[in-house]
């Protein structure tokens, strides 16, 4: 995990509401695509721990424990309000 990914993870965990990848891109001075690539890397890294992140152009993103996630199964992204 690089320093930007670590900072992004902290921002996602601290977020009380959804933010778009474009919001995070402006915050970290990189492209929207870079944020989405970083989220993909974070998801892979934390998948076995039951933690998922979701950042998208329309929905936005945050990090939260996955309900019902087990080792070997892909994590389920939290629904809005979970």
Helices and strands as residue ranges (DSSP letters): H 3-14, H 21-28, H 32-46, G 47-49, E 51-54, E 62-65
